[in-house]
Amino acid sequence: MPEPFPCPCSSRLPYGDCCRPFHDGVAAPTAVQLMRSRYSAYALGLAEHLRRTWDPETRPVPLDLESGITWRRLQIVDTARGGPEDDEGVVEFRASYRTEEGAGLLHERSRFRRNGDRWLYVDGDVLQN
């Protein structure tokens, strides 16, 4: 049964039909779907999904989620490769958030690579707006 609330990734789909299967361990078929699921994991505080989908060569240890951030909206700006038949991909996104200090925007161009049947987040370049 689908989750009754909208997915945090701004897809306009119910969470249960969008990012939840990936949070439950299903492999995302594209880099952009993994990006959306990672954004939703930040929004929902699902650190284990972030660990599982971060390339071990670049994953920070420990992986701590910052408290006091409310993730508000995700906008996919651009993608390059990252499809079901690709081994690498890039997803550019803007993620709006709110903290005690006010509103903010993270604009990043993220790199992904496939390891077997799973996409992994490698790293990203934060862009100035």
The first five atom37 places (N, CA, C, CB, O) and aatype in JSON, in Angstrom:
{
  "aatype": [12, 14, 6, 14, 13, 14, 4, 14, 4, 15, 15, 1, 10, 14, 18, 7, 3, 4, 4, 1, 14, 13, 8, 3, 7, 19, 0, 0, 14, 16, 0, 19, 5, 10, 12, 1, 15, 1, 18, 15, 0, 18, 0, 10, 7, 10, 0, 6, 8, 10, 1, 1, 16, 17, 3, 14, 6, 16, 1, 14, 19, 14, 10, 3, 10, 6, 15, 7, 9, 16, 17, 1, 1, 10, 5, 9, 19, 3, 16, 0, 1, 7, 7, 14, 6, 3, 3, 6, 7, 19, 19, 6, 13, 1, 0, 15, 18, 1, 16, 6, 6, 7, 0, 7, 10, 10, 8, 6, 1, 15, 1, 13, 1, 1, 2, 7, 3, 1, 17, 10, 18, 19, 3, 7, 3, 19, 10, 5, 2],
  "atom_mask": [
    [1, 1, 1, 1, 1],
    [1, 1, 1, 1, 1],
    [1, 1, 1, 1, 1],
    [1, 1, 1, 1, 1],
    [1, 1, 1, 1, 1],
    [1, 1, 1, 1, 1],
    [1, 1, 1, 1, 1],
    [1, 1, 1, 1, 1],
    [1, 1, 1, 1, 1],
    [1, 1, 1, 1, 1],
    [1, 1, 1, 1, 1],
    [1, 1, 1, 1, 1],
    [1, 1, 1, 1, 1],
    [1, 1, 1, 1, 1],
    [1, 1, 1, 1, 1],
    [1, 1, 1, 0, 1],
    [1, 1, 1, 1, 1],
    [1, 1, 1, 1, 1],
    [1, 1, 1, 1, 1],
    [1, 1, 1, 1, 1],
    [1, 1, 1, 1, 1],
    [1, 1, 1, 1, 1],
    [1, 1, 1, 1, 1],
    [1, 1, 1, 1, 1],
    [1, 1, 1, 0, 1],
    [1, 1, 1, 1, 1],
    [1, 1, 1, 1, 1],
    [1, 1, 1, 1, 1],
    [1, 1, 1, 1, 1],
    [1, 1, 1, 1, 1],
    [1, 1, 1, 1, 1],
    [1, 1, 1, 1, 1],
    [1, 1, 1, 1, 1],
    [1, 1, 1, 1, 1],
    [1, 1, 1, 1, 1],
    [1, 1, 1, 1, 1],
    [1, 1, 1, 1, 1],
    [1, 1, 1, 1, 1],
    [1, 1, 1, 1, 1],
    [1, 1, 1, 1, 1],
    [1, 1, 1, 1, 1],
    [1, 1, 1, 1, 1],
    [1, 1, 1, 1, 1],
    [1, 1, 1, 1, 1],
    [1, 1, 1, 0, 1],
    [1, 1, 1, 1, 1],
    [1, 1, 1, 1, 1],
    [1, 1, 1, 1, 1],
    [1, 1, 1, 1, 1],
    [1, 1, 1, 1, 1],
    [1, 1, 1, 1, 1],
    [1, 1, 1, 1, 1],
    [1, 1, 1, 1, 1],
    [1, 1, 1, 1, 1],
    [1, 1, 1, 1, 1],
    [1, 1, 1, 1, 1],
    [1, 1, 1, 1, 1],
    [1, 1, 1, 1, 1],
    [1, 1, 1, 1, 1],
    [1, 1, 1, 1, 1],
    [1, 1, 1, 1, 1],
    [1, 1, 1, 1, 1],
    [1, 1, 1, 1, 1],
    [1, 1, 1, 1, 1],
    [1, 1, 1, 1, 1],
    [1, 1, 1, 1, 1],
    [1, 1, 1, 1, 1],
    [1, 1, 1, 0, 1],
    [1, 1, 1, 1, 1],
    [1, 1, 1, 1, 1],
    [1, 1, 1, 1, 1],
    [1, 1, 1, 1, 1],
    [1, 1, 1, 1, 1],
    [1, 1, 1, 1, 1],
    [1, 1, 1, 1, 1],
    [1, 1, 1, 1, 1],
    [1, 1, 1, 1, 1],
    [1, 1, 1, 1, 1],
    [1, 1, 1, 1, 1],
    [1, 1, 1, 1, 1],
    [1, 1, 1, 1, 1],
    [1, 1, 1, 0, 1],
    [1, 1, 1, 0, 1],
    [1, 1, 1, 1, 1],
    [1, 1, 1, 1, 1],
    [1, 1, 1, 1, 1],
    [1, 1, 1, 1, 1],
    [1, 1, 1, 1, 1],
    [1, 1, 1, 0, 1],
    [1, 1, 1, 1, 1],
    [1, 1, 1, 1, 1],
    [1, 1, 1, 1, 1],
    [1, 1, 1, 1, 1],
    [1, 1, 1, 1, 1],
    [1, 1, 1, 1, 1],
    [1, 1, 1, 1, 1],
    [1, 1, 1, 1, 1],
    [1, 1, 1, 1, 1],
    [1, 1, 1, 1, 1],
    [1, 1, 1, 1, 1],
    [1, 1, 1, 1, 1],
    [1, 1, 1, 0, 1],
    [1, 1, 1, 1, 1],
    [1, 1, 1, 0, 1],
    [1, 1, 1, 1, 1],
    [1, 1, 1, 1, 1],
    [1, 1, 1, 1, 1],
    [1, 1, 1, 1, 1],
    [1, 1, 1, 1, 1],
    [1, 1, 1, 1, 1],
    [1, 1, 1, 1, 1],
    [1, 1, 1, 1, 1],
    [1, 1, 1, 1, 1],
    [1, 1, 1, 1, 1],
    [1, 1, 1, 1, 1],
    [1, 1, 1, 0, 1],
    [1, 1, 1, 1, 1],
    [1, 1, 1, 1, 1],
    [1, 1, 1, 1, 1],
    [1, 1, 1, 1, 1],
    [1, 1, 1, 1, 1],
    [1, 1, 1, 1, 1],
    [1, 1, 1, 1, 1],
    [1, 1, 1, 0, 1],
    [1, 1, 1, 1, 1],
    [1, 1, 1, 1, 1],
    [1, 1, 1, 1, 1],
    [1, 1, 1, 1, 1],
    [1, 1, 1, 1, 1]
  ],
  "atom_positions": [
    [[0.84, -1.19, 0.0], [0.0, 0.0, 0.0], [0.89, 1.25, 0.0], [-0.96, 0.0, 1.22], [1.82, 1.33, 0.8]],
    [[0.62, 2.21, -0.87], [1.47, 3.4, -0.95], [1.43, 4.24, 0.32], [1.06, 4.27, -2.13], [0.43, 4.28, 1.04]],
    [[2.57, 4.89, 0.57], [2.62, 5.82, 1.7], [1.69, 6.99, 1.37], [4.09, 6.32, 1.97], [1.64, 7.42, 0.22]],
    [[0.96, 7.5, 2.35], [-0.01, 8.57, 2.08], [0.59, 9.96, 1.92], [-1.01, 8.6, 3.17], [-0.13, 10.89, 1.56]],
    [[1.88, 10.13, 2.17], [2.44, 11.47, 2.07], [3.3, 11.61, 0.82], [3.27, 11.81, 3.33], [3.85, 10.62, 0.33]],
    [[3.41, 12.84, 0.29], [4.21, 13.05, -0.91], [5.69, 12.77, -0.64], [4.03, 14.49, -1.43], [6.18, 12.99, 0.46]],
    [[6.37, 12.3, -1.65], [7.8, 12.02, -1.52], [8.55, 13.33, -1.31], [8.34, 11.26, -2.76], [8.26, 14.32, -1.99]],
    [[9.51, 13.36, -0.39], [10.29, 14.58, -0.16], [11.08, 15.06, -1.37], [11.24, 14.35, 0.98], [11.49, 16.22, -1.42]],
    [[11.31, 14.18, -2.38], [12.16, 14.54, -3.51], [11.47, 15.45, -4.53], [12.64, 13.29, -4.19], [12.04, 15.71, -5.59]],
    [[10.28, 15.91, -4.23], [9.54, 16.85, -5.1], [9.06, 16.23, -6.41], [10.41, 18.04, -5.41], [8.81, 16.95, -7.37]],
    [[8.93, 14.91, -6.44], [8.47, 14.24, -7.66], [6.96, 14.34, -7.85], [8.89, 12.77, -7.63], [6.45, 14.08, -8.94]],
    [[6.24, 14.7, -6.8], [4.78, 14.74, -6.77], [4.15, 13.35, -6.71], [4.26, 15.47, -7.98], [2.94, 13.21, -6.86]],
    [[4.96, 12.33, -6.48], [4.46, 10.97, -6.29], [4.39, 10.68, -4.8], [5.37, 9.94, -7.01], [5.09, 11.31, -4.01]],
    [[3.55, 9.73, -4.4], [3.57, 9.3, -3.0], [4.93, 8.67, -2.66], [2.42, 8.29, -2.72], [5.54, 8.01, -3.5]],
    [[5.38, 8.88, -1.46], [6.67, 8.35, -1.01], [6.78, 6.85, -1.28], [6.86, 8.63, 0.48], [7.82, 6.39, -1.74]],
    [[5.73, 6.1, -1.02], [5.76, 4.65, -1.21], [5.94, 4.23, -2.65], [0.0, 0.0, 0.0], [6.4, 3.12, -2.92]],
    [[5.58, 5.09, -3.59], [5.72, 4.79, -5.02], [6.96, 5.43, -5.62], [4.49, 5.27, -5.77], [7.22, 5.29, -6.81]],
    [[7.72, 6.13, -4.82], [8.86, 6.88, -5.35], [10.16, 6.41, -4.67], [8.67, 8.41, -5.13], [10.78, 5.45, -5.14]],
    [[10.58, 7.05, -3.6], [11.88, 6.77, -2.99], [11.88, 5.64, -1.97], [12.38, 8.0, -2.33], [12.94, 5.06, -1.7]],
    [[10.74, 5.31, -1.41], [10.74, 4.28, -0.36], [11.32, 2.95, -0.81], [9.33, 4.05, 0.12], [12.1, 2.36, -0.06]],
    [[10.99, 2.43, -2.01], [11.62, 1.16, -2.39], [13.14, 1.22, -2.38], [11.15, 0.75, -3.78], [13.79, 0.24, -2.0]],
    [[13.72, 2.33, -2.77], [15.18, 2.48, -2.75], [15.69, 2.55, -1.31], [15.62, 3.74, -3.53], [16.75, 2.0, -1.0]],
    [[14.95, 3.2, -0.43], [15.32, 3.24, 0.98], [15.24, 1.85, 1.6], [14.41, 4.22, 1.76], [15.97, 1.53, 2.54]],
    [[14.35, 1.01, 1.07], [14.21, -0.36, 1.56], [15.21, -1.32, 0.95], [12.81, -0.86, 1.29], [15.22, -2.5, 1.3]],
    [[16.08, -0.84, 0.03], [17.14, -1.68, -0.49], [17.08, -2.02, -1.97], [0.0, 0.0, 0.0], [18.02, -2.63, -2.49]],
    [[16.02, -1.64, -2.67], [15.94, -1.87, -4.11], [16.99, -0.98, -4.79], [14.5, -1.58, -4.66], [17.16, 0.18, -4.4]],
    [[17.68, -1.51, -5.79], [18.69, -0.74, -6.51], [18.02, 0.27, -7.43], [19.61, -1.68, -7.33], [17.13, -0.08, -8.2]],
    [[18.43, 1.53, -7.35], [17.92, 2.57, -8.24], [18.44, 2.31, -9.65], [18.34, 4.0, -7.75], [19.64, 2.08, -9.83]],
    [[17.57, 2.33, -10.66], [18.0, 2.02, -12.02], [18.77, 3.14, -12.72], [16.82, 1.67, -12.84], [19.45, 2.89, -13.72]],
    [[18.68, 4.38, -12.21], [19.39, 5.5, -12.82], [20.05, 6.35, -11.74], [18.42, 6.36, -13.67], [19.69, 6.29, -10.57]],
    [[21.03, 7.15, -12.17], [21.71, 8.05, -11.24], [20.75, 9.1, -10.68], [22.9, 8.74, -11.93], [20.83, 9.44, -9.5]],
    [[19.85, 9.61, -11.52], [18.92, 10.64, -11.04], [17.95, 10.06, -10.01], [18.14, 11.26, -12.22], [17.58, 10.74, -9.05]],
    [[17.54, 8.82, -10.18], [16.66, 8.21, -9.16], [17.42, 8.0, -7.86], [16.1, 6.87, -9.67], [16.85, 8.16, -6.78]],
    [[18.7, 7.64, -7.96], [19.49, 7.53, -6.73], [19.64, 8.9, -6.09], [20.87, 6.91, -7.02], [19.55, 9.02, -4.86]],
    [[19.89, 9.94, -6.89], [20.01, 11.29, -6.35], [18.74, 11.67, -5.6], [20.29, 12.31, -7.48], [18.82, 12.19, -4.49]],
    [[17.58, 11.42, -6.2], [16.31, 11.74, -5.54], [16.17, 10.98, -4.22], [15.12, 11.41, -6.48], [15.73, 11.53, -3.21]],
    [[16.55, 9.71, -4.24], [16.41, 8.91, -3.01], [17.37, 9.39, -1.93], [16.66, 7.42, -3.31], [17.06, 9.32, -0.74]],
    [[18.54, 9.86, -2.33], [19.49, 10.38, -1.34], [18.99, 11.7, -0.74], [20.88, 10.58, -1.99], [19.12, 11.92, 0.46]],
    [[18.44, 12.56, -1.58], [17.85, 13.79, -1.06], [16.75, 13.44, -0.04], [17.27, 14.67, -2.22], [16.71, 14.0, 1.06]],
    [[15.87, 12.52, -0.41], [14.79, 12.11, 0.5], [15.35, 11.52, 1.79], [13.85, 11.1, -0.18], [14.79, 11.72, 2.86]],
    [[16.46, 10.79, 1.68], [17.09, 10.22, 2.88], [17.6, 11.32, 3.8], [18.24, 9.27, 2.49], [17.46, 11.22, 5.02]],
    [[18.18, 12.37, 3.23], [18.58, 13.51, 4.07], [17.35, 14.13, 4.73], [19.33, 14.58, 3.22], [17.37, 14.42, 5.92]],
    [[16.29, 14.32, 3.95], [15.09, 14.95, 4.48], [14.45, 14.12, 5.59], [14.08, 15.17, 3.37], [13.88, 14.68, 6.53]],
    [[14.53, 12.8, 5.49], [13.9, 11.9, 6.45], [14.86, 11.38, 7.52], [13.28, 10.74, 5.73], [14.44, 10.65, 8.42]],
    [[16.13, 11.75, 7.44], [17.11, 11.31, 8.44], [17.51, 9.86, 8.31], [0.0, 0.0, 0.0], [17.77, 9.21, 9.32]],
    [[17.57, 9.33, 7.1], [17.89, 7.92, 6.86], [19.37, 7.74, 6.53], [17.01, 7.35, 5.72], [19.75, 7.54, 5.38]],
    [[20.19, 7.84, 7.55], [21.64, 7.79, 7.37], [22.11, 6.47, 6.77], [22.34, 8.01, 8.7], [23.08, 6.46, 6.01]],
    [[21.45, 5.36, 7.07], [21.89, 4.06, 6.54], [21.79, 4.02, 5.02], [21.06, 2.93, 7.16], [22.66, 3.44, 4.37]],
    [[20.75, 4.6, 4.46], [20.63, 4.65, 3.0], [21.77, 5.48, 2.4], [19.25, 5.25, 2.58], [22.32, 5.12, 1.36]],
    [[22.12, 6.57, 3.05], [23.22, 7.41, 2.57], [24.53, 6.63, 2.61], [23.33, 8.7, 3.4], [25.32, 6.7, 1.66]],
    [[24.79, 5.91, 3.68], [26.01, 5.09, 3.78], [26.04, 4.03, 2.68], [26.1, 4.42, 5.17], [27.05, 3.86, 2.0]],
    [[24.94, 3.34, 2.51], [24.86, 2.23, 1.55], [25.04, 2.7, 0.11], [23.51, 1.52, 1.69], [25.52, 1.93, -0.74]],
    [[24.67, 3.94, -0.18], [24.7, 4.43, -1.56], [25.86, 5.39, -1.83], [23.4, 5.11, -1.89], [25.9, 6.03, -2.88]],
    [[26.8, 5.5, -0.9], [27.97, 6.37, -1.05], [29.17, 5.49, -1.38], [28.23, 7.22, 0.24], [29.41, 4.51, -0.68]],
    [[29.91, 5.82, -2.41], [31.08, 5.05, -2.8], [32.02, 4.93, -1.6], [31.8, 5.7, -4.01], [32.38, 5.95, -1.0]],
    [[32.43, 3.71, -1.23], [33.29, 3.53, -0.06], [34.61, 4.31, -0.14], [33.6, 2.08, 0.13], [35.18, 4.65, 0.9]],
    [[35.09, 4.59, -1.36], [36.35, 5.33, -1.51], [36.23, 6.8, -1.11], [36.83, 5.23, -2.93], [37.23, 7.43, -0.78]],
    [[35.01, 7.35, -1.14], [34.83, 8.77, -0.83], [33.89, 9.02, 0.35], [34.31, 9.5, -2.04], [33.71, 10.17, 0.76]],
    [[33.31, 7.98, 0.9], [32.35, 8.12, 2.0], [33.05, 8.58, 3.27], [31.61, 6.78, 2.25], [34.06, 8.0, 3.67]],
    [[32.52, 9.62, 3.91], [33.11, 10.07, 5.18], [32.81, 9.08, 6.3], [32.6, 11.47, 5.56], [31.76, 8.45, 6.33]],
    [[33.76, 8.98, 7.22], [33.56, 8.14, 8.4], [33.89, 9.0, 9.6], [34.44, 6.84, 8.36], [35.03, 9.46, 9.69]],
    [[32.99, 9.25, 10.5], [31.6, 8.81, 10.47], [30.77, 9.7, 9.54], [31.0, 8.8, 11.88], [31.17, 10.81, 9.19]],
    [[29.62, 9.19, 9.17], [28.66, 9.96, 8.38], [27.61, 10.5, 9.34], [28.01, 9.07, 7.23], [26.74, 9.76, 9.81]],
    [[27.7, 11.78, 9.62], [26.78, 12.41, 10.56], [25.85, 13.34, 9.8], [27.54, 13.18, 11.67], [26.29, 14.16, 9.0]],
    [[24.56, 13.2, 10.07], [23.58, 14.12, 9.49], [23.51, 15.36, 10.38], [22.18, 13.44, 9.36], [23.45, 15.26, 11.6]],
    [[23.52, 16.51, 9.73], [23.43, 17.76, 10.49], [22.02, 17.93, 11.04], [23.81, 18.97, 9.6], [21.04, 17.78, 10.31]],
    [[21.93, 18.23, 12.32], [20.61, 18.49, 12.89], [20.27, 19.96, 12.65], [20.57, 18.14, 14.42], [21.15, 20.78, 12.42]],
    [[19.0, 20.27, 12.71], [18.58, 21.65, 12.54], [18.37, 22.08, 11.11], [0.0, 0.0, 0.0], [18.11, 23.26, 10.85]],
    [[18.47, 21.15, 10.15], [18.21, 21.46, 8.75], [16.89, 20.82, 8.35], [19.38, 20.97, 7.83], [16.66, 19.63, 8.57]],
    [[16.03, 21.62, 7.75], [14.8, 21.1, 7.16], [14.93, 21.25, 5.66], [13.52, 21.85, 7.71], [14.98, 22.36, 5.13]],
    [[15.0, 20.11, 4.98], [15.11, 20.11, 3.53], [13.73, 20.37, 2.95], [15.7, 18.78, 2.99], [12.77, 19.69, 3.31]],
    [[13.62, 21.35, 2.05], [12.32, 21.83, 1.58], [11.94, 21.4, 0.17], [12.29, 23.3, 1.65], [10.79, 21.08, -0.09]],
    [[12.91, 21.4, -0.75], [12.57, 21.17, -2.15], [13.81, 20.75, -2.93], [11.94, 22.43, -2.79], [14.92, 21.25, -2.69]],
    [[13.61, 19.83, -3.86], [14.68, 19.4, -4.76], [14.31, 19.76, -6.18], [14.94, 17.88, -4.63], [13.18, 19.54, -6.62]],
    [[15.28, 20.32, -6.9], [15.1, 20.63, -8.32], [16.27, 20.0, -9.07], [15.03, 22.18, -8.58], [17.43, 20.31, -8.81]],
    [[15.95, 19.11, -10.01], [16.98, 18.54, -10.88], [17.21, 19.53, -12.0], [16.57, 17.12, -11.43], [16.27, 19.88, -12.72]],
    [[18.44, 20.01, -12.16], [18.79, 21.03, -13.14], [19.26, 20.39, -14.45], [19.87, 21.95, -12.59], [18.87, 20.84, -15.53]],
    [[20.09, 19.36, -14.35], [20.67, 18.76, -15.55], [21.16, 17.36, -15.2], [21.82, 19.63, -16.11], [21.49, 17.06, -14.05]],
    [[21.2, 16.51, -16.22], [21.8, 15.18, -16.07], [22.67, 14.9, -17.28], [20.7, 14.08, -15.91], [22.42, 15.4, -18.38]],
    [[23.7, 14.11, -17.08], [24.57, 13.65, -18.16], [24.82, 12.17, -17.92], [25.92, 14.47, -18.23], [25.38, 11.77, -16.91]],
    [[24.38, 11.39, -18.89], [24.5, 9.93, -18.77], [23.77, 9.48, -17.49], [26.0, 9.48, -18.74], [22.79, 10.11, -17.09]],
    [[24.22, 8.4, -16.87], [23.58, 7.93, -15.64], [22.34, 7.09, -15.86], [0.0, 0.0, 0.0], [21.55, 6.88, -14.94]],
    [[22.15, 6.6, -17.11], [20.99, 5.79, -17.41], [21.21, 4.32, -17.09], [0.0, 0.0, 0.0], [22.28, 3.94, -16.61]],
    [[20.21, 3.49, -17.36], [20.29, 2.06, -17.03], [21.46, 1.32, -17.7], [19.02, 1.39, -17.42], [21.9, 0.3, -17.18]],
    [[21.95, 1.81, -18.82], [23.06, 1.14, -19.53], [24.4, 1.82, -19.3], [22.77, 1.11, -21.01], [25.42, 1.33, -19.8]],
    [[24.45, 2.91, -18.55], [25.69, 3.65, -18.33], [26.43, 3.15, -17.1], [25.4, 5.15, -18.19], [25.84, 2.51, -16.23]],
    [[27.72, 3.44, -17.02], [28.53, 3.12, -15.84], [28.86, 4.35, -15.0], [29.81, 2.44, -16.27], [29.28, 4.22, -13.85]],
    [[28.67, 5.55, -15.58], [28.92, 6.79, -14.87], [27.82, 7.78, -15.22], [30.32, 7.38, -15.23], [27.18, 7.67, -16.27]],
    [[27.61, 8.73, -14.34], [26.62, 9.76, -14.6], [26.85, 10.98, -13.74], [0.0, 0.0, 0.0], [27.56, 10.93, -12.74]],
    [[26.23, 12.07, -14.15], [26.31, 13.34, -13.42], [24.89, 13.87, -13.27], [27.23, 14.39, -14.17], [24.09, 13.84, -14.21]],
    [[24.59, 14.35, -12.08], [23.3, 14.98, -11.81], [23.56, 16.33, -11.16], [22.39, 14.08, -10.9], [24.21, 16.41, -10.11]],
    [[23.07, 17.39, -11.78], [23.15, 18.73, -11.2], [21.8, 19.02, -10.55], [23.53, 19.82, -12.27], [20.75, 18.8, -11.16]],
    [[21.85, 19.51, -9.32], [20.6, 19.77, -8.6], [20.71, 21.02, -7.75], [20.22, 18.58, -7.74], [21.8, 21.51, -7.45]],
    [[19.54, 21.52, -7.37], [19.42, 22.57, -6.36], [18.51, 22.04, -5.27], [18.87, 23.92, -6.98], [17.42, 21.53, -5.54]],
    [[18.97, 22.16, -4.03], [18.19, 21.71, -2.89], [18.0, 22.88, -1.93], [18.88, 20.5, -2.17], [18.97, 23.43, -1.41]],
    [[16.76, 23.23, -1.71], [16.5, 24.34, -0.78], [16.27, 23.78, 0.62], [15.28, 25.19, -1.25], [15.73, 22.68, 0.79]],
    [[16.68, 24.56, 1.59], [16.58, 24.13, 2.98], [16.35, 25.33, 3.88], [17.84, 23.37, 3.42], [16.44, 26.48, 3.45]],
    [[16.04, 25.05, 5.13], [15.86, 26.08, 6.14], [16.58, 25.64, 7.4], [14.35, 26.34, 6.42], [16.53, 24.48, 7.8]],
    [[17.25, 26.62, 8.03], [17.89, 26.42, 9.33], [17.41, 27.53, 10.25], [19.46, 26.41, 9.2], [16.59, 28.36, 9.86]],
    [[17.92, 27.55, 11.47], [17.58, 28.64, 12.4], [18.0, 29.98, 11.84], [18.24, 28.41, 13.76], [17.39, 31.01, 12.14]],
    [[19.06, 29.99, 11.02], [19.57, 31.23, 10.44], [18.74, 31.71, 9.25], [21.01, 31.04, 10.02], [18.88, 32.86, 8.83]],
    [[17.9, 30.85, 8.71], [17.08, 31.24, 7.56], [17.16, 30.25, 6.42], [0.0, 0.0, 0.0], [17.61, 29.12, 6.6]],
    [[16.71, 30.68, 5.26], [16.66, 29.82, 4.08], [18.02, 29.72, 3.41], [15.61, 30.33, 3.09], [18.83, 30.65, 3.49]],
    [[18.26, 28.6, 2.74], [19.5, 28.41, 2.01], [19.26, 27.55, 0.78], [0.0, 0.0, 0.0], [18.19, 26.97, 0.6]],
    [[20.29, 27.48, -0.05], [20.21, 26.71, -1.28], [21.55, 26.02, -1.51], [19.83, 27.61, -2.48], [22.6, 26.66, -1.51]],
    [[21.51, 24.7, -1.72], [22.68, 23.93, -2.08], [22.57, 23.63, -3.57], [22.8, 22.61, -1.23], [21.6, 23.0, -4.0]],
    [[23.55, 24.06, -4.34], [23.59, 23.82, -5.79], [24.84, 22.99, -6.04], [23.6, 25.18, -6.63], [25.96, 23.45, -5.82]],
    [[24.64, 21.75, -6.5], [25.76, 20.82, -6.63], [25.68, 20.06, -7.94], [25.79, 19.84, -5.44], [24.59, 19.78, -8.45]],
    [[26.83, 19.75, -8.49], [26.95, 18.86, -9.65], [27.61, 17.59, -9.12], [27.81, 19.52, -10.84], [28.8, 17.58, -8.82]],
    [[26.81, 16.52, -9.01], [27.24, 15.28, -8.35], [27.64, 14.22, -9.36], [26.14, 14.75, -7.45], [27.04, 14.1, -10.42]],
    [[28.67, 13.46, -9.0], [29.14, 12.36, -9.83], [28.7, 11.03, -9.22], [30.68, 12.41, -9.99], [28.76, 10.82, -8.01]],
    [[28.27, 10.13, -10.1], [27.82, 8.8, -9.71], [28.52, 7.77, -10.57], [26.28, 8.68, -9.83], [28.91, 8.05, -11.7]],
    [[28.69, 6.57, -10.02], [29.19, 5.45, -10.83], [28.47, 4.18, -10.41], [30.74, 5.29, -10.67], [27.99, 4.03, -9.28]],
    [[28.41, 3.28, -11.36], [27.74, 2.01, -11.12], [28.75, 1.0, -10.59], [27.06, 1.49, -12.41], [29.87, 0.91, -11.08]],
    [[28.33, 0.25, -9.59], [29.1, -0.86, -9.04], [28.19, -2.08, -9.12], [29.6, -0.57, -7.55], [27.32, -2.26, -8.28]],
    [[28.4, -2.91, -10.14], [27.49, -4.03, -10.37], [26.14, -3.49, -10.82], [0.0, 0.0, 0.0], [26.06, -2.77, -11.81]],
    [[25.09, -3.82, -10.09], [23.75, -3.32, -10.45], [23.35, -2.1, -9.63], [22.71, -4.42, -10.27], [22.2, -1.67, -9.69]],
    [[24.28, -1.54, -8.87], [23.95, -0.43, -7.97], [24.69, 0.84, -8.34], [24.27, -0.8, -6.54], [25.9, 0.83, -8.6]],
    [[23.94, 1.94, -8.37], [24.54, 3.26, -8.52], [25.05, 3.71, -7.16], [23.53, 4.29, -9.11], [24.43, 3.44, -6.13]],
    [[26.19, 4.41, -7.16], [26.77, 4.97, -5.95], [27.1, 6.43, -6.18], [28.03, 4.19, -5.52], [27.55, 6.83, -7.26]],
    [[26.87, 7.23, -5.15], [27.31, 8.63, -5.15], [28.81, 8.65, -4.92], [26.56, 9.48, -4.05], [29.3, 8.02, -3.98]],
    [[29.55, 9.37, -5.76], [31.01, 9.45, -5.62], [31.37, 10.75, -4.9], [31.71, 9.39, -7.01], [31.93, 10.71, -3.8]],
    [[31.07, 11.88, -5.51], [31.35, 13.19, -4.92], [30.64, 14.25, -5.74], [32.88, 13.46, -4.85], [29.95, 13.95, -6.71]],
    [[30.83, 15.49, -5.35], [30.17, 16.57, -6.08], [30.9, 17.88, -5.91], [0.0, 0.0, 0.0], [31.67, 18.08, -4.97]],
    [[30.65, 18.77, -6.86], [31.17, 20.11, -6.81], [30.04, 21.07, -6.45], [31.84, 20.51, -8.15], [29.03, 21.12, -7.15]],
    [[30.2, 21.81, -5.37], [29.22, 22.8, -4.98], [29.4, 24.01, -5.89], [29.37, 23.19, -3.47], [30.5, 24.53, -6.04]],
    [[28.31, 24.45, -6.49], [28.33, 25.57, -7.43], [27.8, 26.83, -6.75], [27.49, 25.24, -8.7], [26.93, 26.76, -5.88]],
    [[28.33, 27.97, -7.14], [27.85, 29.24, -6.61], [26.63, 29.69, -7.41], [28.97, 30.32, -6.66], [26.58, 29.52, -8.62]],
    [[25.67, 30.24, -6.73], [24.45, 30.72, -7.39], [24.56, 32.17, -7.76], [23.24, 30.52, -6.5], [23.63, 32.74, -8.32]]
  ]
}
